[in-house]
Amino acid sequence: MLKQWIPAAKPDKEELDKRLDAAQEELLRLQMQIKEHKLPVLVLIEGWGAAGKGSTIGGIIKNIDPRFFKVASMSAPTEEEKRKPFLYRYFVKIPEAGKFEFLDSGWMDEVTKGRLRGELSDKQYAERIESIKRFERQLTDNGYLVLKLFFQIGKKEQKKRLEELEGNKDTAWRVGENDWWQNKHYDKCEEVFDKYLTDTNASVAPWYIIDSGDKKWAELQVLETLCSGIHVAMQNESLAVPILQNVFPLVKMPKLSEVELDKEISEEEYKKELRHLQKKLNALHYRLYRKKIPVVIAYEGWDAAGKGGNIKRIAGALDPRGYEVHPIASPEPHEKARHYLWRFWTRLPKTGHIAIFDRTWYGRVMVERLEGFCSTNDWQRAYNEINEFEKELSQWGAVIIKFWVQIDKDTQLERFTERQNTPEKQWKITDEDWRNRDKWDQYEDAVNEMLQKTSTEYAPWHILESVDKKYARIKALKIVIEELEKALG
Amino acid sequence: MLKQWIPAAKPDKEELDKRLDAAQEELLRLQMQIKEHKLPVLVLIEGWGAAGKGSTIGGIIKNIDPRFFKVASMSAPTEEEKRKPFLYRYFVKIPEAGKFEFLDSGWMDEVTKGRLRGELSDKQYAERIESIKRFERQLTDNGYLVLKLFFQIGKKEQKKRLEELEGNKDTAWRVGENDWWQNKHYDKCEEVFDKYLTDTNASVAPWYIIDSGDKKWAELQVLETLCSGIHVAMQNESLAVPILQNVFPLVKMPKLSEVELDKEISEEEYKKELRHLQKKLNALHYRLYRKKIPVVIAYEGWDAAGKGGNIKRIAGALDPRGYEVHPIASPEPHEKARHYLWRFWTRLPKTGHIAIFDRTWYGRVMVERLEGFCSTNDWQRAYNEINEFEKELSQWGAVIIKFWVQIDKDTQLERFTERQNTPEKQWKITDEDWRNRDKWDQYEDAVNEMLQKTSTEYAPWHILESVDKKYARIKALKIVIEELEKALG
């Protein structure tokens, strides 16, 4: 893309000033419309060192009220960030609905640097590109405007600027080793940049190459690209998004009605097994801590199915310094204002740690679907989005264990009634539980669809028969142990 | 404390088991009461290496529902954390109302390590102790239960345990250099620990030394300490807290009614000054970035006083990669569930960065006071709490600049009316603004009290006369420049 790129003709000074004024005013107007339309705008600023990325952002944001934008300056990943999936530090920064986020720079810089330094193999690079394409598509599918700008300057111009910056004691610190390295290996860099731009140039999030030879002209190009991007996004906001076909290997799951619920275990055997398995799990936890393997355990199931008690038996075997339980309630306003997976990305474990989710991202295709908290198009798309999310975790090296805790309708009634009649347990039962119960059949259909569509080979569902809660706990422990042993080799 | 400490007699096995059962059940019951009483419980686990801190926490949390607790394992501060105030990484971890947070370890470990390694001078150590005492008192004053446990074992016992751990390949990695160092310098460590325990043993947050020779016995002591602490805290929840006298040097402030509002600047001079001052500020920004000085700029003022436009002129001069504007609205649920300063601690800048707050922690003594969002005792205490908070920032090295943007009642009415009549500005005016206006006199009293009580030498208030907004902008720029120049020396 970069090599064949022909810059647009730069307007003369008078026209440039006129268009700049007009574009600035336009952005000022659009900022209010973005707020009304709840459009989140993510602007990635990529490009050559010394191309003027920082000062151009500075010029742009003068036209936006500080309440409506943030600028994130992404330097090299910290040690903490290196212990999270590659996209983590970007995903957590996505803007709220109605706001701008400028990333200087985005994920291109990290990937192309890795490529140029020989840290990413062909295979790893290809994986990164896939991840990035999915990520950008997920954002735009979920209503984000993703604007990707590449600031282009020639080799000579870059050299001139670096020398100028170095010549002034107030700006010398801004020139890093990497900038000179780039200039020295300009052609090689150009090749890697060009390939990256081509590889990630998607119609939902296309690249815009900004001719950065002149500061004002660069600012105008960015402003006009921003404005036109926003107009298009606002026109398209009510468009439905194609439901992609599943491309991940699936594991066949039974229907809930086929699950045999009469499995049980004696009190004596339960105690013996529990002690034995918890000891084993404890030892495994240390091993995966040392091997820095991250683990995600997801619990879903009927109300009163026994999720809490089940989680307790897993957690009870673990070193408290190495795991966290995340109870998931309805989202808070700042969570609701972002991509629905955001609040799970922010809760991902570090490598070597375990995150246990008590309810999960599958709320999208259950409660959000049935209560109309998202559109039909939204939840229908979510199966694939979730498979992609889990694929990301799996590629990062995570063990993913998903439990559906299953009981029948009569057992739920018994447990609800018992909770209602036991003072210490009353907090566990709410009107909402009874309302959900009324929709049992609809939920059962939704759960069946979810199990069929999201049980991938890398993140399969496990059903825990929990009419006998003790049986379900032992089964869960055995599955966790088995999966961890597999991962530890 | 440690040296004179006499361990309680360990009960015999039968009694121990009985009391353990009873204490576990008690904690299970108390967990629900904590939820009802909205009591946040912060448990600090300190003590010798290999004293069994981790496994004891493991035993304790088995008796708590995972929805109600978190365990944070605090290792050495990350690079990112080192660029924040000392207490930052602890403050951001405080629990929500109704929940437990276990810190393994708390801030004692960091301070005593710094002392033992000779990284903290006498003066710095004394400052840390002051900070810690204030922090703990602020937590308990604001309804937190802070339980501080020190796990004690003798030199021989520690040595034995370290050898045992090292002997087993699954546990060998848990023994760090620091553990052996401690054992070798046991007496020196004991002295430093003893002094720290004595220095920070306050009646609002006393120390409990746990005899950790035997695992079960240690667990029992912790459980019983927890239960008794919770009982006391629940009994005391409605107690008012003493209003401490101000100990910080204050700067005399005028009353708002004395502020002369007829100051103005011509359009021509404004443009000239603006360009000149913004350029100067821009250069200063780079210098403080290099010197790693953090800056906090706080804006308060009447509705429609011109805060937004004023902030824009400051921000417009800065490199967007080095500052952030934080618009402060009413707190979200997870923010309301914590100490009212929590949401400001989480937004502190890194060293070398600037954080601009559009409305601030002073909401406590204005809107929260006047709307009854907190008790009288709460807001009366807040002046001192805020002075302490800013003292913390100042000791960290931050420049703190606080602006009160002042207009008169007639000017506000003019601007409200103009907003109402201008379509692009209507979003800026709400019913709440009109309601606040009705309480102008009450607000004026509250602001006067705030200015008198919180204008400290290290964080004074500056009044911006903003009937002529341009005058106020130039004045703000000049003050920021002056303060930064002072800090840069």
Chai-1 contact restraints between the chains, C-beta under 6 A:
chainA,res_idxA,chainB,res_idxB,connection_type,confidence,min_distance_angstrom,max_distance_angstrom,comment,restraint_id
A,G54,B,D319,contact,1.0,0.0,6.0,A-B,restraint_1
A,G54,B,R321,contact,1.0,0.0,6.0,A-B,restraint_2
A,I57,B,P320,contact,1.0,0.0,6.0,A-B,restraint_3
A,G58,B,P320,contact,1.0,0.0,6.0,A-B,restraint_4
A,I61,B,P320,contact,1.0,0.0,6.0,A-B,restraint_5
A,K62,B,G316,contact,1.0,0.0,6.0,A-B,restraint_6
A,P66,B,I311,contact,1.0,0.0,6.0,A-B,restraint_7
A,P66,B,A315,contact,1.0,0.0,6.0,A-B,restraint_8
A,P66,B,V325,contact,1.0,0.0,6.0,A-B,restraint_9
A,R67,B,P327,contact,1.0,0.0,6.0,A-B,restraint_10
A,V71,B,P320,contact,1.0,0.0,6.0,A-B,restraint_11
A,S73,B,R321,contact,1.0,0.0,6.0,A-B,restraint_12
A,T78,B,E80,contact,1.0,0.0,6.0,A-B,restraint_13
A,E80,B,T78,contact,1.0,0.0,6.0,A-B,restraint_14
A,D104,B,R321,contact,1.0,0.0,6.0,A-B,restraint_15
A,D170,B,A283,contact,1.0,0.0,6.0,A-B,restraint_16
A,D170,B,Y286,contact,1.0,0.0,6.0,A-B,restraint_17
A,W173,B,R290,contact,1.0,0.0,6.0,A-B,restraint_18
A,A283,B,D170,contact,1.0,0.0,6.0,A-B,restraint_19
A,Y286,B,D170,contact,1.0,0.0,6.0,A-B,restraint_20
A,R290,B,W173,contact,1.0,0.0,6.0,A-B,restraint_21
A,I311,B,P66,contact,1.0,0.0,6.0,A-B,restraint_22
A,A315,B,P66,contact,1.0,0.0,6.0,A-B,restraint_23
A,G316,B,K62,contact,1.0,0.0,6.0,A-B,restraint_24
A,D319,B,G54,contact,1.0,0.0,6.0,A-B,restraint_25
A,P320,B,I57,contact,1.0,0.0,6.0,A-B,restraint_26
A,P320,B,G58,contact,1.0,0.0,6.0,A-B,restraint_27
A,P320,B,I61,contact,1.0,0.0,6.0,A-B,restraint_28
A,P320,B,V71,contact,1.0,0.0,6.0,A-B,restraint_29
A,R321,B,G54,contact,1.0,0.0,6.0,A-B,restraint_30
A,R321,B,S73,contact,1.0,0.0,6.0,A-B,restraint_31
A,R321,B,D104,contact,1.0,0.0,6.0,A-B,restraint_32
A,V325,B,P66,contact,1.0,0.0,6.0,A-B,restraint_33
A,P327,B,R67,contact,1.0,0.0,6.0,A-B,restraint_34
A,E332,B,E332,contact,1.0,0.0,6.0,A-B,restraint_35
A,E332,B,P333,contact,1.0,0.0,6.0,A-B,restraint_36
A,E332,B,H334,contact,1.0,0.0,6.0,A-B,restraint_37
A,P333,B,E332,contact,1.0,0.0,6.0,A-B,restraint_38
A,H334,B,E332,contact,1.0,0.0,6.0,A-B,restraint_39
